[in-house]
Amino acid sequence: MATAHHAPRPMSREEKKLIFASSLGTVFEWYDFYLYGALAAIIAKKFFSSLDETSAFIFALLAFAAGFIVRPFGALVFGRLGDMVGRKYTFLVTILIMGLSTFIVGCLPTYESVGVAAPVALIALRLLQGLALGGEYGGAATYVAEHSPQGKRGAYTAWIQTTATLGLFLSLVMILVIRSVLGEEAFADWGWRIPFLVSILLLGVSLWIRLSMNESPAFQKMKAEGKTSKAPLTESFGQWKNLRIVILALLGLTAGQAAVWYSGQFYAQIFLTQALKVDLSTANILVALSLLIGTPFFIVFGTLSDRIGRKPIILLGCLLAALTYFPVFGALTRAANPALAEAQAKNRVLVTADSAECSFQFNPTGTAKFTSSCDIAKQVLAGASVSYENAPGAVGAPATIRIGEIVITAYSSQGLPADEAKKKDAEFKKAVTEALKTAGYPNKADPERINKVLVVALLTYLVLLVTMVYGPIAAMLVELFPTRIRYTSMSLPYHIGNGWFGGMLPPMAVAIVAQTGNMYNGLWYPIIIAGATVVIGGLFVKETKDVDIYAGD
């Protein structure tokens, strides 16, 4: 691609208005999508109540991830339309699908009412949302970039990047307000539906905003010259020169960006509530404060990328994440639940078991029966959110749990009558609970001992890493591809990165923790991906900030 040869043009007042309208509409879409993630614990109880607690939560996260898994397919469908028909009308369709799907989630019956039909309907709606979002981001990023003056694309497209965080912030505020008005019991019973139902109002506003926009000047120019692509999918992925850039964009940019993004804005919240046992309202407030502080840095790093380049900022964010996640999450434990950190330091929990009787602690379908002493021991500890270590035991010997100096022998429920198994389960759980209490393990984080300032500071650091990797990414992806196939080409690597590498992060991290017992081991997933992106991006991805997006079409 050629470097810039056009003189920088000023941004007109009308163009600024249209870019603002595009970004504001995207806030509403992300609000819709994030509601599910923020309410995952309640969703697990309402739609997956037939499963054990750990599997229900993981499966709720997988249902959340299902929307991300189909995003690349949405990118292909709507990217093709965007390159052939136009940017504006394509993401009018995406916002309509997104908004209606979210509204219907608020109307769905629960598992108790209709059985398996409830989770099936929920997952179907998540898939529709994912398809719509797969077409949304590429359209918004392309649209804004093609309205931006040369030399300011990083600054202008960074506004789109803020919309994801602002959408999350808006969903958290909505949940906090409704929860405080209704009370915890009413919110958990039926009040959780209100944020989904309210989204129909946001959909109306978003549609009105989108209808007021004009088509992008770059697409209008290309269409007037008769240069629109007749087969954008074939051009994007059937020609090696373009396919190579798509692959490098995925492995050298968006995979690491997604891992850092979901670690800082999703997994951190899950870690607070599940591993550290901070109550949901407090965790939401702390996360919301960190988002409020960190969000302006999307614009800071987007603007900085216009001066020093996109690549060094994105890769530095990935590198810092890979190097600092373990110490930062360790500090988060000490700040949010010091009693838990103290208990872990003084009284380690060790599971000793015959490895042959230990199953993979993941049961999303509810069909697996964990009956061995090893599986029962690990399930009880996972249910109590206790981090533990594993040690090999004698062949055929029952598993034991050592909590400090207390050793508890687990039991096998295989072949036991239901009444006897139930009795043994109650006795075993009582023994483990008492031993954990004696060893100083808290049932939940003490609100009085939470160092809220330090927690917000640590969460803000994680958000700052997000702003580094995410602020410049839209501009860089737009600049990698020519106008005729831009919507299609940039959408696929973005949504494979964010949909697959990023969307699978929460359930994969939780499953890794459930299997290994160490609450920090889930961090290996984003660390490895971010590290690989630093290497691949550093070696093979070229800087794009001086590219003229009107040239070479």
Salt bridges, closest charged atoms under 4 A:
GLU15 OE2 - ARG9 NH1 3.36
GLU29 OE2 - ARG210 NH1 3.83
ASP83 OD1 - ARG87 NH1 2.91
GLU136 OE2 - ARG210 NH2 2.98
GLU146 OE2 - ARG87 NH2 2.92
GLU146 OE2 - ARG486 NH1 2.83
GLU184 OE2 - ARG179 NH1 2.50
ASP189 OD1 - LYS46 NZ 3.95
GLU225 OE2 - LYS221 NZ 3.40
GLU225 OE1 - LYS227 NZ 3.43
GLU235 OE2 - ARG484 NH2 2.85
ASP306 OD1 - ARG310 NH1 2.66
GLU342 OE2 - ARG449 NH2 2.85
GLU389 OE1 - ARG348 NH1 2.59
ASP425 OD2 - LYS429 NZ 3.37
GLU479 OE2 - ARG153 NE 2.92
GLU479 OE2 - ARG310 NH2 2.50
ASP546 OD1 - LYS545 NZ 3.24
ASP548 OD2 - HIS5 ND1 3.69
ASP548 OD2 - HIS6 NE2 3.42
